[in-house]
Amino acid sequence: MEKKLILVTGGAGFIGSHLCERLVKDGHRVISLDNYFTGSRDNHVPGVDYREGHTKDIERHVPESPALIFHLGEYSRVEKSFEDAELVWDLNQYGTFAVLEFARRRNAKLVYAGSSTKFGDAGLGRDQSPYAWSKASMTDLVNNYGTWFGLDYAITYFYNVYGERERADAFGTVVAIFKEQYQRGLPLSVVAPGTQKRIFTHVGDIVDALALVGERGQGDGYGIGGEDELSIRELAELFGREVVMLPERAGNRQVASIDSLKTRALGWAPQRSLVKDIQEFRVRAKTEAPPEKRILVFTTTFHPVAGPAEEALCELMRQMPEVQFDIITAAHAKDAFGIPCHVPNGSVHRVGFGTRFDKYLLPFLGRAKAFELAARHRYLFVWSVMASYGALPALAVRRHKLVPLLITLADQSLSWYERLFLRLVLSNTDQVYASTTEQGKKLIPLTARMRAKKSFGHGDAFANQVRFAYSQILAKIRPF
């Protein structure tokens, strides 16, 4: 490829950092524009000019005129997009429109990273989630810019990328999540039904194809997928570890399909094997002793005094029968002490004196009960449902036992001192989930929330997946 000035949006991300590394090695001058929502400074590559900013402000951050733009800097997770619809629109629709206008005005070639979700389930996949629809609609817009304005462009489609620098957090890949769970001695968590097929591609093969498409690709249809096609259950079984099934999720396409003929016509073919990658990983991985399949839950109320949040918790428990749930809650009434959990894999530990003031004692009595239980069990994670009075004892368990902490926020009106309290608690939390966009807005505005979601949201892969399952059950019980 002729030496050029090249712009990579999302250049500090998983795929973008590998692409930047390749382009610098090939002798190009490379600019990265990244807002560091999912990108990391740990991914910086020597020789790249890194600039921090949103793609919708690309004109301000990049006054130069690059010859080629690789646009990778968009929101890129299916299931999580249901709770992040506002962010999806902000990063993808607004951002990509600005990048297209920038490319048109600079007369630059644009290589757009589309999503293979567009082709899932015989074409129905494009409408199955906010993310999938957003990405599919942006490929339509890129194609139209080629027709309307003569934009020089190529559209690529990635298929389940894995490899070095992949992440296992809320925005992680399934391979990275399984690797983290394997190293921590956890069972591998497979979303039901487990038969959903995926095509897996090493990041090195993705970058090889992008380089070719950037040089010679024209138009739509450059599928980039590896030779490994596996169901999620089959993928988990490659690790040789016990599997825990999680409830089915919306947006989870069942069938994968790929057309890589145009990419292969450029001389590309996948060179890496996922099966070999996992075999090598298992040889070198250092694993921890496994915890119990047990979750410690704090909730202010529980059956028979329960609302949608508690009902969703019970439904989650029913759908995860192999996991034990220890629930610490305020008693509220004297006759509550004799009421057992009505879900077989749940144990209720009621604290207080059987009065309506028990919820105020939950931070203190709940802490004592939690420490008693934590002395006997190694928990997968500790969870405060709908935050409130259970957040403080949950935080104490996290600090004492170094167990990941998940806090779920309610859709509730918060006073200034409650907001202050929550921010203090959230800053020490591994996972935070706001049950509605409105709740998130009350706590943190959009631009700050993007950073907050990153700093709060790394956490634990198993907790992430349970959170996704719970949020979708809750949405069905109480539509927002």
C-alpha positions as CSV (number, residue, x, y, z in Angstrom):
1,M,0.0,0.0,0.0
2,E,1.3,3.5,-0.9
3,K,2.4,5.4,2.2
4,K,-0.5,7.6,3.4
5,L,-2.0,9.7,6.2
6,I,-4.6,7.4,7.7
7,L,-7.2,8.1,10.4
8,V,-8.5,5.2,12.6
9,T,-11.5,6.0,14.7
10,G,-11.6,3.8,17.8
11,G,-7.8,3.4,17.4
12,A,-7.3,2.7,21.1
13,G,-9.8,-0.2,21.1
14,F,-9.4,-3.9,20.8
15,I,-9.4,-4.2,17.0
16,G,-8.4,-0.5,16.3
17,S,-5.1,-0.9,18.3
18,H,-4.1,-3.9,16.2
19,L,-4.9,-2.1,13.0
20,C,-2.9,1.0,14.1
21,E,0.0,-1.3,14.9
22,R,-0.2,-2.9,11.4
23,L,-0.5,0.5,9.6
24,V,2.5,2.0,11.5
25,K,4.6,-1.1,10.7
26,D,3.7,-0.7,7.0
27,G,5.1,2.9,7.2
28,H,1.9,5.0,7.2
29,R,1.4,8.1,9.3
30,V,-1.5,7.2,11.6
31,I,-3.9,9.3,13.6
32,S,-6.3,7.7,16.1
33,L,-9.5,9.4,17.3
34,D,-11.0,7.7,20.3
35,N,-13.3,8.9,23.1
36,Y,-12.0,6.1,25.4
37,F,-15.4,4.9,26.2
38,T,-14.3,1.3,25.6
39,G,-10.8,2.1,24.3
40,S,-7.8,2.1,26.6
41,R,-4.5,3.9,26.8
42,D,-2.9,0.6,27.6
43,N,-3.5,-0.2,23.9
44,H,-1.5,2.7,22.6
45,V,1.0,1.8,19.9
46,P,4.3,3.8,19.5
47,G,4.2,6.0,16.4
48,V,0.5,6.7,16.4
49,D,-0.8,10.3,17.0
50,Y,-3.6,9.8,19.6
51,R,-6.4,12.3,19.9
52,E,-9.2,12.1,22.4
53,G,-12.7,13.1,21.3
54,H,-16.1,12.1,20.0
55,T,-16.4,11.3,16.3
56,K,-19.3,13.8,16.0
57,D,-16.6,16.4,16.7
58,I,-14.2,15.0,14.1
59,E,-13.8,18.3,12.2
60,R,-12.4,19.9,15.4
61,H,-10.1,17.1,16.4
62,V,-8.7,16.3,12.9
63,P,-7.9,19.4,10.9
64,E,-5.7,17.3,8.5
65,S,-7.0,15.6,5.3
66,P,-6.3,11.9,5.6
67,A,-6.3,9.9,2.4
68,L,-8.0,6.9,4.1
69,I,-10.3,6.5,7.1
70,F,-11.0,3.3,9.0
71,H,-14.2,3.9,11.0
72,L,-14.2,1.5,13.9
73,G,-15.2,3.9,16.6
74,E,-18.8,3.0,17.3
75,Y,-20.9,1.3,20.1
76,S,-20.5,-2.4,19.6
77,R,-22.5,-4.7,21.9
78,V,-25.8,-6.4,21.2
79,E,-27.4,-7.3,24.5
80,K,-26.2,-4.3,26.4
81,S,-27.6,-2.0,23.7
82,F,-31.1,-2.5,25.1
83,E,-30.1,-0.6,28.2
84,D,-27.8,1.9,26.3
85,A,-30.1,2.9,23.4
86,E,-29.3,6.6,24.1
87,L,-25.6,5.9,23.8
88,V,-26.0,3.8,20.7
89,W,-27.7,6.7,18.9
90,D,-25.1,9.2,20.1
91,L,-22.1,7.2,19.2
92,N,-23.3,5.5,16.0
93,Q,-25.9,7.7,14.3
94,Y,-24.5,11.1,15.3
95,G,-20.8,10.0,15.1
96,T,-21.0,8.1,11.8
97,F,-22.9,10.9,10.1
98,A,-20.1,13.3,11.1
99,V,-17.4,10.9,9.9
100,L,-19.2,10.5,6.5
101,E,-19.4,14.3,6.1
102,F,-15.7,14.6,7.0
103,A,-14.7,11.9,4.5
104,R,-16.9,13.6,1.8
105,R,-15.4,17.1,2.4
106,R,-11.8,15.7,2.5
107,N,-12.3,13.5,-0.5
108,A,-11.0,10.5,1.6
109,K,-11.7,6.9,1.2
110,L,-13.8,5.4,4.0
111,V,-13.6,1.8,5.2
112,Y,-16.6,1.3,7.5
113,A,-16.8,-1.6,10.0
114,G,-20.3,-2.9,9.7
115,S,-21.8,-5.7,11.8
116,S,-22.4,-9.3,10.9
117,T,-25.7,-9.1,13.0
118,K,-27.2,-7.7,9.8
119,F,-27.1,-11.1,8.2
120,G,-28.1,-13.2,11.3
121,D,-31.3,-15.3,11.3
122,A,-31.8,-15.0,7.5
123,G,-31.6,-11.3,7.6
124,L,-33.9,-10.8,10.5
125,G,-30.9,-10.0,12.8
126,R,-30.7,-6.4,11.6
127,D,-33.8,-5.5,13.7
128,Q,-33.3,-7.7,16.7
129,S,-31.5,-5.0,18.9
130,P,-30.8,-1.3,19.0
131,Y,-27.2,-2.1,18.1
132,A,-28.0,-4.3,15.2
133,W,-30.5,-1.8,13.7
134,S,-28.1,1.0,14.2
135,K,-25.2,-0.7,12.5
136,A,-27.4,-1.9,9.6
137,S,-28.9,1.5,9.1
138,M,-25.4,3.0,9.0
139,T,-24.3,0.6,6.2
140,D,-27.4,1.9,4.2
141,L,-26.2,5.4,4.8
142,V,-22.6,4.7,3.7
143,N,-23.9,3.1,0.6
144,N,-26.1,6.1,-0.1
145,Y,-23.2,8.5,0.3
146,G,-21.5,6.5,-2.4
147,T,-24.5,7.0,-4.7
148,W,-25.4,10.6,-3.7
149,F,-21.9,12.1,-3.5
150,G,-19.5,9.7,-5.1
151,L,-17.9,8.8,-1.8
152,D,-15.0,6.3,-2.2
153,Y,-15.9,3.6,0.3
154,A,-15.8,-0.1,1.3
155,I,-17.9,-1.8,4.0
156,T,-16.6,-4.7,6.0
157,Y,-18.4,-7.1,8.3
158,F,-16.6,-8.7,11.3
159,Y,-17.5,-12.0,12.8
160,N,-16.9,-12.6,16.6
161,V,-13.4,-11.3,16.9
162,Y,-11.0,-12.8,19.5
163,G,-7.3,-12.4,20.3
164,E,-4.9,-10.4,22.3
165,R,-6.3,-7.3,24.1
166,E,-9.9,-8.6,24.0
167,R,-11.9,-7.6,27.1
168,A,-14.1,-9.6,29.4
169,D,-16.2,-6.8,30.9
170,A,-19.6,-5.5,30.0
171,F,-18.4,-4.8,26.5
172,G,-16.4,-8.0,26.3
173,T,-16.3,-10.8,23.7
174,V,-17.7,-14.3,24.5
175,V,-14.2,-15.8,24.1
176,A,-12.7,-13.3,26.5
177,I,-15.5,-13.9,29.0
178,F,-14.9,-17.7,28.9
179,K,-11.2,-17.2,29.3
180,E,-11.7,-15.0,32.4
181,Q,-14.1,-17.4,33.9
182,Y,-11.7,-20.3,33.2
183,Q,-8.9,-18.5,35.0
184,R,-11.0,-17.6,38.0
185,G,-12.1,-21.2,38.4
186,L,-15.7,-20.3,37.5
187,P,-18.2,-22.4,35.6
188,L,-18.6,-21.1,32.1
189,S,-21.9,-19.2,31.7
190,V,-23.8,-20.0,28.5
191,V,-26.9,-18.0,27.5
192,A,-29.8,-20.3,26.7
193,P,-30.4,-22.1,24.5
194,G,-26.7,-22.6,23.8
195,T,-27.3,-23.8,20.3
196,Q,-26.9,-20.3,18.8
197,K,-24.1,-20.5,16.1
198,R,-21.3,-18.0,15.8
199,I,-18.3,-17.7,13.4
200,F,-15.1,-16.8,15.2
201,T,-12.3,-14.7,13.7
202,H,-8.8,-13.9,15.1
203,V,-8.0,-10.2,15.3
204,G,-4.9,-10.8,13.2
205,D,-7.0,-12.1,10.3
206,I,-9.4,-9.1,10.7
207,V,-6.4,-6.7,10.4
208,D,-5.0,-8.6,7.4
209,A,-8.3,-8.2,5.6
210,L,-8.8,-4.6,6.6
211,A,-5.4,-3.7,5.1
212,L,-6.4,-5.3,1.8
213,V,-9.9,-3.7,1.7
214,G,-8.3,-0.3,2.5
215,E,-6.0,-0.7,-0.5
216,R,-8.2,-2.3,-3.1
217,G,-11.8,-2.8,-1.7
218,Q,-14.7,-1.0,-3.3
219,G,-18.3,-1.0,-2.3
220,D,-20.3,-3.2,0.1
221,G,-20.1,-6.8,1.1
222,Y,-16.6,-7.6,2.5
223,G,-17.3,-10.3,5.1
224,I,-14.3,-11.1,7.3
225,G,-14.9,-14.4,9.1
226,G,-12.8,-17.4,10.2
227,E,-13.2,-21.1,9.6
228,D,-14.4,-21.8,13.1
229,E,-18.2,-22.0,13.3
230,L,-19.4,-23.2,16.7
231,S,-22.4,-23.1,18.9
232,I,-21.9,-21.2,22.2
233,R,-22.2,-24.5,24.1
234,E,-19.6,-26.1,21.8
235,L,-17.3,-23.2,22.4
236,A,-17.7,-23.5,26.2
237,E,-17.0,-27.3,26.0
238,L,-13.6,-26.6,24.4
239,F,-12.5,-25.2,27.8
240,G,-13.3,-28.5,29.6
241,R,-15.1,-26.7,32.4
242,E,-18.6,-27.1,33.9
243,V,-21.3,-25.0,32.3
244,V,-24.0,-22.9,33.9
245,M,-27.0,-21.9,31.7
246,L,-28.3,-18.4,31.9
247,P,-31.8,-17.2,30.8
248,E,-32.3,-16.5,27.1
249,R,-31.9,-12.9,26.1
250,A,-33.5,-10.6,23.6
251,G,-31.4,-9.8,20.5
252,N,-29.5,-13.1,20.7
253,R,-29.5,-14.3,17.1
254,Q,-29.5,-18.1,16.6
255,V,-28.0,-18.6,13.2
256,A,-24.8,-17.1,11.7
257,S,-24.1,-16.7,8.0
258,I,-21.2,-15.3,6.1
259,D,-20.2,-14.3,2.6
260,S,-16.5,-13.6,2.4
261,L,-16.1,-14.1,-1.4
262,K,-15.3,-10.4,-2.1
263,T,-12.7,-10.4,0.7
264,R,-11.1,-13.7,-0.5
265,A,-11.0,-12.3,-4.0
266,L,-8.5,-9.7,-2.7
267,G,-6.2,-12.6,-1.8
268,W,-7.3,-12.9,1.9
269,A,-7.9,-16.1,3.8
270,P,-8.0,-16.7,7.6
271,Q,-4.8,-18.1,9.0
272,R,-5.6,-18.6,12.7
273,S,-7.6,-21.3,14.5
274,L,-9.8,-20.7,17.6
275,V,-9.5,-24.3,18.6
276,K,-5.7,-24.1,18.7
277,D,-5.9,-20.7,20.5
278,I,-8.0,-22.2,23.3
279,Q,-5.7,-25.3,23.5
280,E,-2.7,-23.0,23.9
281,F,-4.5,-20.8,26.4
282,R,-5.4,-23.8,28.6
283,V,-1.7,-24.8,28.7
284,R,-0.5,-21.5,29.9
285,A,-3.4,-20.2,32.0
286,K,-3.0,-20.0,35.7
287,T,-6.3,-20.8,37.4
288,E,-7.8,-20.0,40.8
289,A,-9.6,-22.3,43.1
290,P,-13.3,-22.3,42.1
291,P,-15.9,-20.5,44.3
292,E,-19.2,-22.1,45.0
293,K,-22.1,-21.6,42.6
294,R,-23.6,-19.2,45.1
295,I,-24.6,-15.5,45.0
296,L,-25.2,-13.3,48.0
297,V,-28.1,-10.9,47.5
298,F,-29.2,-7.9,49.5
299,T,-32.8,-6.5,49.0
300,T,-34.8,-4.3,51.3
301,T,-38.0,-6.3,50.9
302,F,-38.7,-9.9,49.7
303,H,-41.6,-12.2,49.5
304,P,-44.3,-11.8,50.8
305,V,-43.6,-8.1,50.7
306,A,-42.4,-7.7,47.1
307,G,-42.5,-5.6,44.0
308,P,-41.4,-6.1,40.4
309,A,-37.7,-6.0,41.4
310,E,-38.1,-8.9,43.8
311,E,-40.4,-10.8,41.4
312,A,-37.8,-10.5,38.7
313,L,-35.2,-11.8,41.1
314,C,-37.4,-14.9,41.8
315,E,-37.9,-15.5,38.1
316,L,-34.1,-15.3,37.6
317,M,-33.6,-17.8,40.4
318,R,-36.0,-20.2,38.8
319,Q,-34.2,-20.0,35.5
320,M,-30.8,-20.6,37.2
321,P,-31.6,-23.7,39.3
322,E,-28.0,-24.8,39.6
323,V,-27.0,-21.6,41.4
324,Q,-27.8,-21.0,45.1
325,F,-29.0,-17.6,46.1
326,D,-28.6,-16.4,49.8
327,I,-31.0,-13.4,50.3
328,I,-30.5,-11.0,53.1
329,T,-33.5,-8.8,53.7
330,A,-35.3,-6.7,56.3
331,A,-38.1,-8.6,58.2
332,H,-40.7,-5.8,58.3
333,A,-43.2,-8.0,60.2
334,K,-42.9,-10.5,63.0
335,D,-44.6,-13.3,61.2
336,A,-42.2,-12.9,58.3
337,F,-39.4,-14.8,60.2
338,G,-41.2,-18.1,59.7
339,I,-41.7,-17.7,55.9
340,P,-39.2,-19.7,53.8
341,C,-38.1,-18.8,50.3
342,H,-40.7,-20.0,47.8
343,V,-38.0,-20.7,45.2
344,P,-36.1,-24.0,45.9
345,N,-32.6,-22.6,45.2
346,G,-33.1,-19.6,47.5
347,S,-32.4,-19.1,51.2
348,V,-33.9,-16.1,53.0
349,H,-32.1,-14.5,55.9
350,R,-34.4,-11.9,57.5
351,V,-32.9,-9.3,59.9
352,G,-34.5,-6.9,62.3
353,F,-37.2,-7.0,64.9
354,G,-40.3,-7.4,62.7
355,T,-41.2,-3.7,62.4
356,R,-41.4,-1.3,59.6
357,F,-38.2,0.3,60.8
358,D,-36.1,-2.8,60.0
359,K,-35.0,-1.4,56.7
360,Y,-33.0,1.2,58.6
361,L,-31.2,-1.6,60.5
362,L,-30.4,-3.5,57.3
363,P,-27.0,-1.8,56.8
364,F,-25.9,-2.9,60.3
365,L,-27.6,-6.2,61.0
366,G,-27.3,-7.2,57.3
367,R,-23.6,-6.7,57.5
368,A,-23.3,-9.0,60.4
369,K,-25.4,-11.7,58.7
370,A,-23.4,-11.3,55.5
371,F,-20.1,-11.8,57.3
372,E,-21.4,-14.8,59.0
373,L,-22.4,-16.3,55.6
374,A,-19.2,-15.2,53.9
375,A,-17.2,-17.1,56.5
376,R,-18.9,-20.3,55.4
377,H,-19.1,-19.7,51.6
378,R,-17.1,-18.5,48.7
379,Y,-19.5,-16.4,46.6
380,L,-19.5,-15.8,42.9
381,F,-20.4,-12.1,43.6
382,V,-22.4,-10.0,46.0
383,W,-25.5,-8.1,44.7
384,S,-27.5,-5.2,46.1
385,V,-30.9,-5.3,44.3
386,M,-32.3,-1.8,43.7
387,A,-29.4,-0.3,45.8
388,S,-31.1,1.4,48.8
389,Y,-30.2,0.2,52.3
390,G,-28.5,-3.0,51.1
391,A,-25.8,-1.2,49.3
392,L,-23.7,-0.5,52.4
393,P,-23.4,-4.0,53.8
394,A,-22.9,-5.3,50.2
395,L,-20.0,-2.9,49.9
396,A,-18.5,-4.1,53.2
397,V,-18.6,-7.7,52.0
398,R,-16.8,-6.6,48.8
399,R,-14.0,-4.9,50.7
400,H,-13.6,-7.6,53.3
401,K,-13.9,-10.7,51.0
402,L,-12.7,-9.1,47.7
403,V,-15.9,-10.4,46.1
404,P,-17.1,-8.5,42.9
405,L,-20.1,-6.2,43.7
406,L,-23.1,-5.5,41.5
407,I,-25.6,-2.8,42.4
408,T,-28.9,-2.3,40.6
409,L,-30.5,1.1,40.8
410,A,-34.2,1.6,41.1
411,D,-36.4,3.9,39.1
412,Q,-37.0,6.2,42.0
413,S,-36.9,9.9,43.0
414,L,-33.7,10.6,44.7
415,S,-32.9,13.5,47.1
416,W,-29.6,15.3,46.9
417,Y,-28.2,13.4,49.9
418,E,-29.3,10.1,48.4
419,R,-27.6,11.0,45.1
420,L,-24.4,11.9,47.0
421,F,-24.6,8.6,48.9
422,L,-25.0,6.6,45.8
423,R,-22.1,8.3,44.0
424,L,-19.9,7.4,47.0
425,V,-21.0,3.8,46.9
426,L,-20.9,3.5,43.1
427,S,-17.3,4.6,43.0
428,N,-16.4,1.4,44.8
429,T,-18.6,-0.9,42.8
430,D,-17.6,-3.3,40.1
431,Q,-20.9,-3.3,38.2
432,V,-23.8,-0.7,38.2
433,Y,-27.0,-1.0,36.3
434,A,-29.8,1.7,36.2
435,S,-33.1,0.0,35.5
436,T,-34.2,2.9,33.3
437,T,-32.5,5.5,31.2
438,E,-34.3,8.1,33.3
439,Q,-32.7,6.8,36.4
440,G,-29.3,7.1,34.8
441,K,-30.0,10.6,33.7
442,K,-30.9,11.6,37.3
443,L,-27.5,10.4,38.5
444,I,-25.1,11.3,35.7
445,P,-25.5,13.2,32.4
446,L,-24.8,11.4,29.2
447,T,-21.2,12.5,28.6
448,A,-20.2,11.8,32.2
449,R,-22.2,8.6,32.2
450,M,-20.1,7.3,29.3
451,R,-17.0,7.5,31.5
452,A,-18.9,6.3,34.6
453,K,-20.2,3.2,32.8
454,K,-16.6,2.4,31.9
455,S,-15.1,3.0,35.3
456,F,-18.0,1.2,37.1
457,G,-18.6,-1.4,34.5
458,H,-15.5,-3.5,34.3
459,G,-16.4,-5.8,37.1
460,D,-17.0,-9.4,36.7
461,A,-18.1,-11.3,33.5
462,F,-20.4,-13.6,35.4
463,A,-22.1,-10.7,37.2
464,N,-22.4,-8.9,33.9
465,Q,-24.3,-11.8,32.4
466,V,-26.6,-12.2,35.4
467,R,-27.3,-8.5,35.3
468,F,-28.3,-8.7,31.6
469,A,-30.6,-11.6,32.4
470,Y,-32.2,-9.9,35.4
471,S,-32.7,-6.6,33.5
472,Q,-34.6,-8.3,30.7
473,I,-36.8,-10.2,33.1
474,L,-37.5,-7.0,35.0
475,A,-38.5,-5.2,31.8
476,K,-41.0,-7.9,31.0
477,I,-42.6,-7.7,34.5
478,R,-42.6,-3.9,34.5
479,P,-42.3,-2.5,30.9
480,F,-40.5,0.8,31.0
